[in-house]
Amino acid sequence: MTDEAPIIILIDDDSQLRFFSKEYLEAEGGYRVLTAGNGQEGWDLLSQVHPSLIVCDVMMPVMDGYEFVQKLRQNPRLRSVPLIFLSAKGDVSDRISGLNAGGDVYLVKPFEPEELLAQIRASLARLGLAAGAEPLGQLPDSYHTPTLTPTERRVLRLVAQGMTNQQVADELKVSRRTVESHVSNMLNKIGLSNRTELTRWAMNYLGI
């Protein structure tokens, strides 16, 4: 691990999980890992560092994962940071709730450290931030500029402001399913994988 290593913030109220995950990710992944015991502690860390990725538990005291990700996605400086949710709740409805709230990946506990590392590597690789990679300047050529409909552009601007699909639906007075359809269409048009990449694309190419 070097000073140039990507910074990961790991937020979880389980001290053993924090300790062993930090040890593993630093030793096997080459990352610099900072830890916090709840969402508020994690938020306080964000005033000191700008992480490459955040791993965050859902159920925590003081500030839970959903409140944390809401603050994250509403902050212009931080809203494009990828976030992996950790949770003991593994029902489909729980996974959907986590992804709709603003998470990029939803990992169910208990999980193998190798699985967490693989998810982190995949998320950072999409942004060109894998350990040992050259710093990212411009987005890859594959992030092209498509033709968006007026409605898609309105949805995109609200998504880029950190709104959830439900908040966008309320603002535009349409159903959440309609918003999800527009988001999915834009991801396919541009060739992206998730809302965080879409937000980052909008900020870089549309000046949102």
C-alpha positions as CSV (number, residue, x, y, z in Angstrom):
1,M,0.0,0.0,0.0
2,T,1.3,3.4,-0.9
3,D,0.2,7.0,-0.4
4,E,-1.2,6.9,-3.9
5,A,-3.5,4.0,-3.1
6,P,-7.3,4.5,-3.5
7,I,-8.9,5.4,-0.2
8,I,-11.8,3.3,1.0
9,I,-14.1,4.3,3.8
10,L,-15.6,1.4,5.7
11,I,-18.6,2.2,7.9
12,D,-20.0,-0.5,10.1
13,D,-21.0,-0.8,13.8
14,D,-19.4,-4.3,14.0
15,S,-15.9,-3.6,15.3
16,Q,-14.7,-7.1,14.3
17,L,-16.0,-6.7,10.8
18,R,-14.2,-3.4,10.5
19,F,-10.9,-4.8,11.8
20,F,-10.8,-7.9,9.7
21,S,-12.1,-6.2,6.5
22,K,-9.6,-3.4,6.9
23,E,-6.7,-5.8,7.3
24,Y,-7.8,-7.9,4.3
25,L,-8.5,-5.0,1.9
26,E,-5.2,-3.3,2.8
27,A,-3.2,-6.5,2.5
28,E,-4.9,-8.1,-0.5
29,G,-6.3,-5.1,-2.3
30,G,-3.6,-2.5,-1.7
31,Y,-6.1,0.1,-0.6
32,R,-5.9,2.6,2.2
33,V,-8.9,1.9,4.4
34,L,-10.4,4.3,7.0
35,T,-13.1,3.0,9.3
36,A,-16.1,4.5,11.2
37,G,-18.6,2.9,13.6
38,N,-21.7,4.7,12.3
39,G,-22.9,7.0,9.6
40,Q,-22.1,10.2,11.5
41,E,-18.5,9.1,12.1
42,G,-18.3,8.2,8.4
43,W,-19.7,11.6,7.4
44,D,-17.2,13.4,9.6
45,L,-14.4,11.5,7.8
46,L,-15.6,12.9,4.5
47,S,-14.6,16.4,5.7
48,Q,-11.0,15.2,5.9
49,V,-10.7,12.9,2.8
50,H,-12.3,12.3,-0.5
51,P,-12.6,8.5,-0.9
52,S,-12.5,6.5,-4.1
53,L,-15.3,4.3,-2.7
54,I,-17.4,3.8,0.4
55,V,-18.5,0.5,2.0
56,C,-21.5,1.2,4.3
57,D,-23.6,-0.9,6.6
58,V,-27.4,-0.3,6.5
59,M,-28.5,-0.8,10.1
60,M,-26.4,1.4,12.5
61,P,-26.9,3.7,15.5
62,V,-26.8,7.5,15.3
63,M,-27.0,7.6,11.5
64,D,-28.0,4.6,9.4
65,G,-26.9,3.7,5.9
66,Y,-29.9,5.1,4.2
67,E,-29.6,8.5,5.9
68,F,-25.9,8.5,5.1
69,V,-26.3,7.7,1.4
70,Q,-29.0,10.4,1.1
71,K,-26.6,13.0,2.4
72,L,-23.9,11.7,0.2
73,R,-26.0,11.9,-3.0
74,Q,-27.2,15.4,-2.2
75,N,-23.7,16.7,-1.8
76,P,-22.2,18.1,-5.1
77,R,-18.7,17.2,-4.1
78,L,-19.4,13.6,-3.0
79,R,-22.5,12.4,-4.9
80,S,-20.5,10.5,-7.6
81,V,-18.5,8.4,-5.0
82,P,-19.5,4.7,-5.5
83,L,-21.1,3.1,-2.4
84,I,-21.4,-0.6,-1.5
85,F,-24.1,-1.4,1.0
86,L,-23.7,-4.2,3.6
87,S,-26.7,-5.7,5.2
88,A,-27.9,-8.8,7.0
89,K,-31.3,-8.3,5.2
90,G,-31.1,-10.2,2.0
91,D,-34.7,-10.2,0.6
92,V,-35.2,-8.9,-2.9
93,S,-37.3,-6.0,-1.5
94,D,-34.3,-5.1,0.8
95,R,-31.9,-5.2,-2.1
96,I,-34.2,-3.0,-4.3
97,S,-34.6,-0.5,-1.5
98,G,-30.8,-0.3,-1.0
99,L,-30.2,0.3,-4.7
100,N,-33.1,2.8,-5.1
101,A,-31.8,4.7,-2.1
102,G,-28.5,5.4,-3.9
103,G,-26.3,2.3,-3.4
104,D,-24.4,0.9,-6.3
105,V,-24.0,-2.6,-4.9
106,Y,-25.9,-4.4,-2.2
107,L,-23.8,-7.1,-0.4
108,V,-25.6,-9.5,2.0
109,K,-23.9,-10.5,5.3
110,P,-22.3,-12.8,6.0
111,F,-20.0,-12.5,3.0
112,E,-16.5,-13.7,2.1
113,P,-13.8,-11.1,2.1
114,E,-12.9,-12.1,-1.4
115,E,-16.4,-11.2,-2.5
116,L,-16.2,-7.7,-1.0
117,L,-12.8,-7.2,-2.6
118,A,-14.1,-8.3,-6.0
119,Q,-17.0,-5.9,-5.8
120,I,-14.7,-3.0,-4.8
121,R,-12.3,-3.8,-7.7
122,A,-15.2,-4.0,-10.2
123,S,-16.6,-0.7,-9.0
124,L,-13.3,1.1,-9.2
125,A,-12.3,-0.5,-12.5
126,R,-15.4,1.0,-14.1
127,L,-14.1,4.4,-13.0
128,G,-10.4,3.7,-13.8
129,L,-9.5,3.8,-10.2
130,A,-8.3,0.3,-9.5
131,A,-5.2,0.0,-7.3
132,G,-2.2,0.5,-9.5
133,A,-4.1,2.2,-12.3
134,E,-3.2,5.6,-13.7
135,P,-5.2,8.4,-12.2
136,L,-8.4,9.1,-14.2
137,G,-8.4,12.2,-16.2
138,Q,-11.2,12.0,-18.7
139,L,-14.0,9.4,-18.9
140,P,-13.3,6.5,-21.3
141,D,-14.2,6.9,-25.0
142,S,-17.0,4.4,-24.5
143,Y,-18.8,7.1,-22.4
144,H,-20.2,8.7,-25.5
145,T,-22.7,11.5,-25.9
146,P,-26.1,10.0,-26.9
147,T,-29.2,11.7,-28.0
148,L,-31.5,12.2,-25.0
149,T,-35.2,13.0,-25.1
150,P,-36.3,16.2,-23.3
151,T,-37.8,14.0,-20.6
152,E,-34.6,12.0,-20.2
153,R,-32.7,15.3,-19.8
154,R,-35.1,16.5,-17.1
155,V,-34.7,13.1,-15.2
156,L,-30.9,13.2,-15.7
157,R,-30.6,16.7,-14.1
158,L,-32.6,15.6,-11.1
159,V,-30.7,12.4,-10.7
160,A,-27.4,14.4,-10.9
161,Q,-28.7,16.5,-8.1
162,G,-28.8,13.4,-5.9
163,M,-32.5,12.7,-6.0
164,T,-33.7,9.2,-5.6
165,N,-36.0,7.7,-8.2
166,Q,-39.0,8.3,-5.9
167,Q,-38.0,12.0,-5.4
168,V,-37.6,12.4,-9.2
169,A,-41.0,10.9,-9.7
170,D,-42.6,13.2,-7.1
171,E,-40.9,16.2,-8.7
172,L,-42.0,15.3,-12.3
173,K,-45.4,14.0,-11.1
174,V,-45.0,10.6,-12.7
175,S,-44.7,7.1,-11.4
176,R,-41.4,5.7,-10.0
177,R,-41.6,2.9,-12.6
178,T,-41.5,5.6,-15.3
179,V,-38.4,7.2,-13.8
180,E,-36.7,3.8,-13.5
181,S,-37.5,3.2,-17.2
182,H,-35.9,6.5,-18.2
183,V,-32.8,5.8,-16.0
184,S,-32.5,2.3,-17.5
185,N,-32.8,3.7,-21.0
186,M,-30.1,6.3,-20.4
187,L,-27.7,3.7,-18.9
188,N,-28.2,1.6,-22.0
189,K,-27.7,4.5,-24.4
190,I,-24.5,5.7,-22.8
191,G,-23.2,2.3,-21.9
192,L,-23.0,2.7,-18.1
193,S,-23.7,0.3,-15.2
194,N,-25.3,2.4,-12.4
195,R,-26.7,5.7,-11.2
196,T,-23.3,6.8,-9.8
197,E,-21.7,6.5,-13.2
198,L,-24.7,8.3,-14.8
199,T,-24.3,11.2,-12.3
200,R,-20.6,11.4,-13.0
201,W,-21.3,11.3,-16.7
202,A,-23.8,14.1,-16.4
203,M,-21.5,16.3,-14.4
204,N,-18.6,15.8,-16.9
205,Y,-20.4,16.0,-20.2
206,L,-23.5,18.1,-19.5
207,G,-22.1,20.5,-16.9
208,I,-24.8,19.6,-14.4
